[in-house]
């Protein structure tokens, strides 16, 4: 299992929001008076927005954004993804038409056991092709997705 997983992960670029945000030297905009917990969440989302925007800008460069996929274990990633893609405007093509931006998100379990992590990775791997090629926005929360694994004929992990 792990050798296959490592081969798959070697081709995936992982971006850590904290590192990108701290390297940018930017400060978080003043946050309205909220609880300490809410403030931590707002800062986490701001960091993720910065990291996602930087990664997408680097990846697409001067091309239009077409298919943005985020796989994460918190709602912070989903919120950041929504903010980044909602605020982005693709430039019109030469013909004047706007290319649609498709946003896809997978919300993994926040603190999975090894068995749950293995099952999630297998499920995402099984669904990824169709998820990527779906011509629209999509969101999948694995905490709420009971029975989805049966569509992939996954066997229970030992």
PESULTA-V824888 format. One record per residue. N is the residue number from 1. SS is DSSP state (@ for helix, = for strand, . for the rest). OMEGA is omega in degrees with one decimal (NA if undefined). BURIAL is b if it has 24 or more other ideal C-beta (glycine too) atoms within 12 Angstrom, else e. Layout:
n=N ss=SS omega=OMEGA burial=BURIAL
n=N ss=SS omega=OMEGA burial=BURIAL
//
This chain:
n=1 ss=. omega=-176.4 burial=e
n=2 ss=@ omega=178.3 burial=e
n=3 ss=@ omega=177.6 burial=e
n=4 ss=@ omega=-179.7 burial=e
n=5 ss=@ omega=-179.3 burial=e
n=6 ss=@ omega=177.0 burial=e
n=7 ss=@ omega=178.6 burial=e
n=8 ss=@ omega=-176.6 burial=e
n=9 ss=@ omega=179.0 burial=e
n=10 ss=. omega=-179.1 burial=e
n=11 ss=. omega=-177.9 burial=e
n=12 ss=. omega=177.3 burial=e
n=13 ss=. omega=178.5 burial=e
n=14 ss=. omega=180.0 burial=e
n=15 ss=. omega=177.4 burial=b
n=16 ss=. omega=-174.7 burial=e
n=17 ss=@ omega=-177.6 burial=b
n=18 ss=@ omega=-179.2 burial=e
n=19 ss=@ omega=-179.4 burial=e
n=20 ss=@ omega=-177.2 burial=b
n=21 ss=@ omega=-179.7 burial=b
n=22 ss=@ omega=179.2 burial=e
n=23 ss=@ omega=-178.6 burial=e
n=24 ss=@ omega=-178.9 burial=e
n=25 ss=. omega=-179.5 burial=e
n=26 ss=. omega=174.5 burial=e
n=27 ss=. omega=175.7 burial=e
n=28 ss=. omega=177.0 burial=e
n=29 ss=. omega=179.1 burial=e
n=30 ss=. omega=-177.0 burial=e
n=31 ss=. omega=178.5 burial=e
n=32 ss=. omega=-178.4 burial=e
n=33 ss=. omega=179.6 burial=e
n=34 ss=. omega=177.7 burial=e
n=35 ss=. omega=179.5 burial=e
n=36 ss=@ omega=179.4 burial=e
n=37 ss=@ omega=178.9 burial=e
n=38 ss=@ omega=179.5 burial=e
n=39 ss=@ omega=178.5 burial=e
n=40 ss=@ omega=-179.7 burial=e
n=41 ss=@ omega=178.9 burial=e
n=42 ss=@ omega=177.5 burial=b
n=43 ss=@ omega=178.9 burial=b
n=44 ss=@ omega=179.0 burial=b
n=45 ss=@ omega=179.1 burial=b
n=46 ss=@ omega=178.0 burial=b
n=47 ss=@ omega=-178.7 burial=b
n=48 ss=@ omega=176.3 burial=b
n=49 ss=@ omega=180.0 burial=b
n=50 ss=@ omega=-178.4 burial=b
n=51 ss=@ omega=-179.9 burial=b
n=52 ss=@ omega=-179.6 burial=b
n=53 ss=@ omega=-179.9 burial=b
n=54 ss=@ omega=-179.0 burial=b
n=55 ss=@ omega=-179.1 burial=b
n=56 ss=@ omega=177.9 burial=b
n=57 ss=@ omega=178.4 burial=e
n=58 ss=@ omega=-177.1 burial=e
n=59 ss=@ omega=-175.3 burial=e
n=60 ss=@ omega=-178.1 burial=e
n=61 ss=. omega=-177.5 burial=e
n=62 ss=. omega=176.9 burial=e
n=63 ss=. omega=177.2 burial=e
n=64 ss=. omega=177.0 burial=e
n=65 ss=. omega=-174.3 burial=b
n=66 ss=. omega=-172.2 burial=e
n=67 ss== omega=-177.0 burial=b
n=68 ss== omega=-176.8 burial=b
n=69 ss== omega=176.6 burial=b
n=70 ss== omega=174.8 burial=b
n=71 ss== omega=-176.5 burial=b
n=72 ss== omega=-175.4 burial=b
n=73 ss=. omega=178.1 burial=b
n=74 ss=. omega=177.0 burial=b
n=75 ss=@ omega=177.6 burial=e
n=76 ss=@ omega=178.4 burial=b
n=77 ss=@ omega=-179.7 burial=b
n=78 ss=@ omega=-179.7 burial=b
n=79 ss=@ omega=179.2 burial=b
n=80 ss=@ omega=179.2 burial=b
n=81 ss=@ omega=178.7 burial=b
n=82 ss=@ omega=-179.0 burial=b
n=83 ss=@ omega=-178.2 burial=b
n=84 ss=@ omega=-176.0 burial=b
n=85 ss=@ omega=178.9 burial=b
n=86 ss=@ omega=-177.0 burial=e
n=87 ss=@ omega=-177.6 burial=e
n=88 ss=. omega=175.8 burial=b
n=89 ss=. omega=174.2 burial=e
n=90 ss=. omega=176.3 burial=e
n=91 ss=. omega=178.2 burial=e
n=92 ss=. omega=176.8 burial=e
n=93 ss=. omega=179.3 burial=e
n=94 ss=. omega=179.7 burial=e
n=95 ss=. omega=178.4 burial=e
n=96 ss=. omega=-179.0 burial=e
n=97 ss=. omega=177.0 burial=e
n=98 ss=. omega=176.8 burial=e
n=99 ss=. omega=-178.8 burial=e
n=100 ss=. omega=174.4 burial=e
n=101 ss=. omega=-179.5 burial=b
n=102 ss== omega=-178.0 burial=b
n=103 ss== omega=180.0 burial=b
n=104 ss== omega=-179.9 burial=b
n=105 ss== omega=172.5 burial=b
n=106 ss== omega=177.6 burial=b
n=107 ss== omega=-179.8 burial=b
n=108 ss=. omega=174.9 burial=b
n=109 ss=. omega=-175.7 burial=b
n=110 ss=. omega=-179.1 burial=e
n=111 ss=. omega=-174.8 burial=e
n=112 ss=. omega=169.3 burial=e
n=113 ss=. omega=177.7 burial=e
n=114 ss=@ omega=178.9 burial=e
n=115 ss=@ omega=178.9 burial=e
n=116 ss=@ omega=178.7 burial=e
n=117 ss=@ omega=178.7 burial=e
n=118 ss=@ omega=179.6 burial=b
n=119 ss=@ omega=178.9 burial=b
n=120 ss=@ omega=-179.8 burial=b
n=121 ss=@ omega=178.8 burial=b
n=122 ss=@ omega=179.8 burial=b
n=123 ss=@ omega=179.6 burial=b
n=124 ss=@ omega=178.7 burial=b
n=125 ss=@ omega=-179.3 burial=b
n=126 ss=@ omega=-174.8 burial=e
n=127 ss=@ omega=-168.4 burial=b
n=128 ss=@ omega=-178.1 burial=b
n=129 ss=@ omega=-179.5 burial=e
n=130 ss=@ omega=179.6 burial=e
n=131 ss=@ omega=-179.2 burial=b
n=132 ss=@ omega=-174.5 burial=e
n=133 ss=@ omega=176.1 burial=e
n=134 ss=. omega=-175.4 burial=e
n=135 ss=. omega=179.6 burial=e
n=136 ss=. omega=176.3 burial=e
n=137 ss=. omega=179.7 burial=e
n=138 ss== omega=177.6 burial=b
n=139 ss== omega=-179.2 burial=b
n=140 ss== omega=177.9 burial=b
n=141 ss== omega=-175.8 burial=e
n=142 ss=. omega=174.8 burial=b
n=143 ss=. omega=-176.8 burial=e
n=144 ss=. omega=-170.8 burial=e
n=145 ss=. omega=177.3 burial=e
n=146 ss=. omega=177.0 burial=e
n=147 ss=. omega=-179.1 burial=e
n=148 ss=@ omega=-177.3 burial=b
n=149 ss=@ omega=179.4 burial=b
n=150 ss=@ omega=178.5 burial=e
n=151 ss=@ omega=-180.0 burial=e
n=152 ss=. omega=-178.0 burial=e
n=153 ss=. omega=179.0 burial=e
n=154 ss=. omega=176.2 burial=e
n=155 ss=. omega=178.4 burial=e
n=156 ss=. omega=-179.0 burial=e
n=157 ss=. omega=176.9 burial=e
n=158 ss=. omega=NA burial=e
//
